[in-house]
Amino acid sequence: MTQNIPEIYGSLVFNDRIMRSKLPKDMYKALKKTIENGTHLELDVANSVAVAMKEWAIENGATHYTHWFQPMTNVTAEKHDSFISPTGDGQVIMDFSGKELVKGEPDASSFPSGGLRATFEARGYTAWDPTSPAFIKDGTLYIPTAFCSYSGEALDKKTPLLRSMDTLNKAAVNMLHILGNKGIKHVSTTVGPEQEYFLVPKELYKERKDLVFCGRTLLGAPAPKGQEMEDHYFGTLKPKVAAYMHDLDVELWKLGIPAKTKHNEVAPAQHELAPVFDTTNVAVDHNQLTMEVMKKVADKHDLVCLLHEKPFEGINGSGKHNNWSMITDDGVNLLDPGKTPAENIQFLVFLMAVIKAVDEYADLLRISVASAGNDHRLGANEAPPAVVSIFLGDELTEILKSIENDTYFTSHGAVQMDIGATVLPHFVKDNTDRNRTSPFAFTGNKFEFRMLGSAASVANPNIVLNTAVAEALDQFAKELDGIAPEDMEHAVHELIKRAIKKHKRVIFNGNGYTDEWIEEAEKRGLYNLKSTPDALPMWIAQKNIDLFTKHSIFTSEELHSRYEIWLENYSKTINIESNTMIEMVQKDLLPSVMSYIEEIASTASLKASVVPGITCESETALITKLSGLQDAMTKGLEKLKADTVKARATEDVLENAKLYQAEVLVDMEELRKSADEAETLIPDDLLPYPTYGKLLFYI
């Protein structure tokens, strides 16, 4: 069926067009002022918006509303209330007030707080974020909100994200004014998060306890074919996958999510969806919503969408690329080099601010993507290394070198691509290649932060990036403030020159997958925080506490609470994986091995009785092999159980996480070796779970 895309796009969103048509002119102007300038929203405006929002929602079939928020659980949260209000005569009216719009009160005691709140201190508040449009889903009006405790601490990801956007806006506008661009009133950060995912058949998923409980396979021998033929990437979409992607696009478009690109990814059964850029907090909301809709649409197609960073051993895992830039209120991209980047002072200042920010706060960027799942990807030749570096490309690198050395930069100009066949068009070649091994790559007019895991919220990386760049801009502003306009170009040149000398160590345009680069990075003094327990203590290093508290992004207490929560999440994740693996091996795989041994022994016995004197060497060898693997699994199982108990009993959160990393994960990897080898010897009809071959190739 042909869809009228402009007609359905945003049809379930309380967007600007709907607001303009539903609200009185003065109320519409007041709300737009709040959205665009961050001014306070008066109650009379909130009441007017609430009435219009309720009427529109009811017209579109909604019966309930919910304050939709993002606690520190890696998923969103919602509590649904109906619009009904009893009239006292046995009837009801549909009612929704400004007070209900701007404030909600979910129980805060059951969400992670990292010690900020005691269990009995239950009150929490949700506060409407008017900059992110409300939308309708499943008969409910969803109102994007921030979430805080009774005493005002941020218990979510949106609150610090909005704070960081305000901070960067102020720093960027101030810098632009210093550079002479006085007309700019606002700078927004924009993000376009590319989303990778796997699709597997629903009936097979249900037979895998590890996928159900953990989102990734803890056991599983490789399929005869993986990704080595390089035939899946950008390959023809299978009909069932194409149908899923079509329906996914339609559902996302209805919600105003600008889904743009879809294709097969590198690994079998792996795919990608990429949206058009949006303002950062809206992009974060949209990405959370996208992940939810992906799963729901998959279910309707008898598929399951896997968003774990590493669902399958031996093939690529899934990431999420955070494409980040800064846009002025007159539509100028501050990271667009223009045709003559060497002469574009404004661009060079903002470029250098990003380089300085990434160099000084690389540890925070690494932490912003840290998780038990993502540790399986980083540095594994399928994702960037755990060392944070910047790829600039040849032209920008040469421009910075010329500034550092006070030499004249000679541009080679636009280069026409001539592919050799006369029928093919000539086109202008990009001034830089792409580098998929770089964690933080300049890609023409934006930076692509490539280290995120597929299941992660994109809030944390952007909180760090916004704040660190704001700090760099503030420091630059102190150096340039008061400089006369006629001296500004020289002052900027000298500032950039000093900054390049100090921060060029973070620039690397080569292959990030090589051991040589890791050695070189160490010589340069760059962080190599290989795992989540290695990285997280840096979150509460004094320089990082100083950064966040200076800009009022987090209080010291909020920083420490997140440190506790993230370490606990890491340990809980591996504990669940350990318990699941123990159950799968003990209750499912070992009985299958024993059953097959008995079957082989019975066959050998029957064979010997029919053919006297036969040796049954093949059966004996197979029984011996399986028995050895059974013994190895039994021993590995007992060690895993003991080490899991020991780790679980450790009270210190960091020590607890380190035990899960150094002992429990190692035990699981060792147990898996014998389990996967046994799987290769057992017929499929005796295996207790579907194989990789079925999961990856049976759609």
Secondary structure as UniProt FT lines:
FT   HELIX           5..8
FT   TURN            9..12
FT   HELIX           16..22
FT   HELIX           25..37
FT   HELIX           43..59
FT   TURN            60..61
FT   STRAND          64..69
FT   TURN            72..73
FT   STRAND          80..82
FT   STRAND          84..86
FT   STRAND          92..94
FT   HELIX           98..102
FT   STRAND          103..104
FT   HELIX           108..110
FT   TURN            114..115
FT   TURN            119..120
FT   STRAND          123..128
FT   TURN            130..131
FT   STRAND          135..137
FT   TURN            138..139
FT   STRAND          140..149
FT   TURN            150..151
FT   HELIX           158..178
FT   TURN            179..180
FT   TURN            182..183
FT   STRAND          187..201
FT   HELIX           202..205
FT   TURN            206..207
FT   HELIX           209..214
FT   TURN            228..229
FT   TURN            233..234
FT   HELIX           239..254
FT   TURN            255..256
FT   STRAND          259..264
FT   TURN            268..269
FT   STRAND          270..275
FT   STRAND          278..279
FT   HELIX           280..300
FT   TURN            301..302
FT   STRAND          303..306
FT   TURN            313..314
FT   STRAND          319..328
FT   TURN            329..330
FT   TURN            334..335
FT   HELIX           341..343
FT   HELIX           345..360
FT   HELIX           362..367
FT   TURN            368..369
FT   TURN            372..373
FT   HELIX           374..376
FT   TURN            377..379
FT   STRAND          390..391
FT   HELIX           394..405
FT   STRAND          415..417
FT   TURN            422..423
FT   STRAND          427..429
FT   TURN            436..437
FT   STRAND          440..442
FT   STRAND          447..453
FT   TURN            454..455
FT   HELIX           459..480
FT   TURN            481..482
FT   HELIX           485..487
FT   HELIX           488..503
FT   HELIX           504..506
FT   TURN            512..513
FT   HELIX           515..524
FT   HELIX           532..535
FT   HELIX           536..540
FT   HELIX           542..550
FT   TURN            551..552
FT   HELIX           556..583
FT   HELIX           584..589
FT   HELIX           590..610
FT   TURN            612..613
FT   HELIX           617..648
FT   HELIX           653..659
FT   HELIX           660..664
FT   HELIX           665..681
FT   HELIX           684..686
FT   HELIX           692..697
//
